[in-house]
Amino acid sequence: MKIKSTSFSLLLLVFTMMALTSCKDQKAEPKIETHEELHASATFQCPMDCEDGKTYDEPGTCPVCKMDLQEVK
């Protein structure tokens, strides 16, 4: 009789834990941004600062030294 009682308690505990962990909030998922969305708000600048702090809205190359522009953080 003691084994049945212990088994039932353990089974009830397992089902309770499964129910509590499976009911997660679906609204808490992080938003995955596309490549365009990431670069839409970013500014880019020459790493050598050839143009004295001039920034650009899109990635590309510096017109002076031809290096790739880097995102300003």
Number of C-alpha atoms within 10 A of each C-alpha: 6 7 8 9 10 11 12 12 11 12 12 12 12 11 10 11 11 11 11 9 8 8 8 9 7 6 7 7 7 6 7 8 9 9 8 9 10 10 15 11 9 16 17 21 24 25 15 14 14 13 13 9 11 11 17 18 13 17 15 15 16 20 12 11 13 10 13 15 21 20 17 12 6
